[in-house]
Amino acid sequence: MRGYAVMFCCLLTAFNADAGRITMSNPKQSTTENGHTLCVYSNSVYSFIYVTRSKHCPYSRTFDTADSE
């Protein structure tokens, strides 16, 4: 029985490792006045803005949910 309790605690730790992170895809893309690319990733709960010097936004990106706007 004790082995099951230890295994359960290990599973909880493993699932908690990614808590607070979300992967989002298909951003809205626009260009700023200084030539940077503005990528807006959003859904009904979170909204993230990522600025890059690349011509295109990454299709998917992982964010920390605490950084949501």
C-alpha positions as CSV (number, residue, x, y, z in Angstrom):
1,M,0.0,0.0,0.0
2,R,2.8,2.4,0.8
3,G,4.3,1.8,-2.7
4,Y,1.0,3.1,-4.2
5,A,1.1,6.3,-2.1
6,V,4.7,7.0,-3.2
7,M,3.8,6.4,-6.9
8,F,0.7,8.7,-6.5
9,C,2.9,11.5,-5.1
10,C,5.4,11.1,-8.0
11,L,2.6,11.3,-10.5
12,L,1.3,14.5,-8.9
13,T,4.7,16.0,-9.1
14,A,5.0,15.0,-12.8
15,F,1.7,16.6,-13.7
16,N,2.5,19.8,-11.7
17,A,5.7,20.3,-13.7
18,D,3.9,22.0,-16.6
19,A,1.2,23.7,-14.5
20,G,0.9,27.4,-15.4
21,R,2.1,26.9,-19.1
22,I,0.0,26.9,-22.2
23,T,0.9,26.3,-25.9
24,M,-1.0,28.4,-28.3
25,S,-1.0,28.4,-32.1
26,N,-2.2,30.3,-35.2
27,P,-1.3,33.9,-34.2
28,K,-2.6,37.1,-35.7
29,Q,0.3,38.8,-37.4
30,S,1.1,42.5,-38.1
31,T,4.1,44.7,-38.7
32,T,5.2,47.5,-36.5
33,E,6.5,50.9,-37.7
34,N,10.1,49.9,-37.1
35,G,9.8,46.6,-39.1
36,H,9.3,44.1,-36.3
37,T,6.6,41.5,-36.6
38,L,3.9,41.6,-33.9
39,C,2.4,38.2,-33.1
40,V,-0.8,38.0,-31.0
41,Y,-1.8,34.6,-29.6
42,S,-5.2,34.6,-28.0
43,N,-8.1,32.5,-27.0
44,S,-11.2,33.1,-24.8
45,V,-9.0,33.1,-21.6
46,Y,-5.5,34.2,-22.5
47,S,-3.8,36.8,-24.7
48,F,-0.1,37.0,-25.3
49,I,1.9,39.3,-27.5
50,Y,5.3,38.3,-29.0
51,V,7.5,40.6,-31.0
52,T,10.1,39.2,-33.4
53,R,12.4,40.6,-36.0
54,S,11.5,37.6,-38.3
55,K,9.1,38.2,-41.2
56,H,6.8,35.5,-39.9
57,C,5.4,34.5,-36.5
58,P,6.1,31.0,-35.1
59,Y,3.0,28.9,-35.7
60,S,2.9,27.7,-32.1
61,R,4.5,29.0,-28.9
62,T,4.4,28.0,-25.2
63,F,3.8,30.8,-22.7
64,D,3.6,31.1,-18.9
65,T,0.0,31.7,-17.9
66,A,1.1,34.3,-15.3
67,D,2.4,36.5,-18.2
68,S,-1.1,36.8,-19.8
69,E,-2.4,40.2,-20.6
